[in-house]
């Protein structure tokens, strides 16, 4: 009976959607001028909203895919022109009406043009002032892993005293700097972002056609959909596409699991509280780290994957647990770690065993649900100092429960811990991981648990992934490059991301499309997704519509569309203060 009602309900939804579904076509021109190529045209409806964005061609023309509903708002955007915002009254009552003629106006105020540029352009001004390459690398690695650098919130002018306060807070949250660099930061930031200097530097040549060129033709064939999910106190960390077509993501700051069904008009959203087991705010680390303002994080769900049986698993980084969500029963099971701290990224092997990095204690853990068996592997640390840093945590937690450390600022020790980070399972079943701060990757034999490590010729290897040939792809977070590791020859091939200025991009994660083997990379500091085609060694940069789109994970659906989430922490630094789930269809309009 229930099935039948569901079936009828679904056909009604289908009918309703069909009744309004149609593409919108139109043209974008410049006031008193010609066609505007490469403008982003976004149509928005619903609350929480869902937006669809397309790009104009060389003639200024655009065409959306069939929209599921009449849009309530629209926006035309291109760097160098003023945003054009339209409300429902300015949009045709019927989506099938005559083509929309949209006229945009040049932005002639250099300060406003500079404000349209992505964060990485501003951050570049800062990086070019840092002479010591090690300092530059350290600043990138330590200051860009929660939020973009160079965004409006982070570049606001501050006095040295105000900078000092910001830096203390950042250090207590985890963004520690060595004393030497830390002492230089206030002046560095003040000088780099000084408006009378920064504006002209960023907008030099803004009247020439080469300034902020339109996205490449290949990128203009894409369609980007964005669903608002979560609120301004959220941190929507990772997401995964379920084989049933729904998308799950975790809100690390609000202890929620979200489910989005993109096939339902507007997006059907559901939210499930992760059990917090009566843990205090901050979980097992509550005594050590202050929590982010507005956070309600007791267990901190972080990474998310689908098990071979269709269950959803997440690492509870702050609760020091793994959790399994049964999507049919909508029920949770929680598995505390037996050893190790801060379960971080997880992946499944073919036998359905969970492998995860334990970032704060330098372990990789394995949990076998079939046998209810845990195993943990302590990874080698490159130096004595790092070995101690990763063993000291239980003692620190013990101490922190007895002595109030909440106001003291860690003096950079956090940086020297190796921090196991990304993890993936090779086609032959071996487990590979990265150690972010140790600049290494390593292999674990899944039978003997033997570990072998390899130095990377680049710093900060973050979230790595295998392709179908068994090559390992690795982003270098702090140098804006990607690398391919050939397991047989043990050789690395590296490519710099084509994001200007070079080195201002911070690729957090990448993933390999099962459809065509292309490598998709998070353009974490430049509001982009970047595609790399290994055969031609060609990059394509796909701009995303929302300023301050900070991405940390990539997944694909059955049709080869690319999914990610805007995970900037804090979410209130995002352009409209709303985190989003994002889908990019690279070939939608080809
Ligand atoms: C562990 C996460 C994290 C790291 C790492 C981090 N930040 Fe932040 N940052 C935050 C959060 C959360 C806020 C918002 C804090 C608030 O408004 O109370 C923030 C806000 C800021 C702001 C805006 C402050 C304001 O008053 O609005 C600046 C500037 C900033 N961070 C700079 C930095 C710098 C420089 C570093 C590197 C030393 C850094 N951040 C590293 C989490 C982080």
Boltz pocket constraint, residues with backbone or C-beta under 6 A from the ligand:
constraints:
  - pocket:
      binder: B
      contacts: [[A, 139], [A, 142], [A, 143], [A, 144], [A, 145], [A, 146], [A, 147], [A, 153], [A, 154], [A, 155], [A, 166], [A, 167], [A, 170], [A, 171], [A, 173], [A, 174], [A, 175], [A, 176], [A, 177], [A, 292], [A, 293], [A, 569], [A, 570]]
      max_distance: 6.0
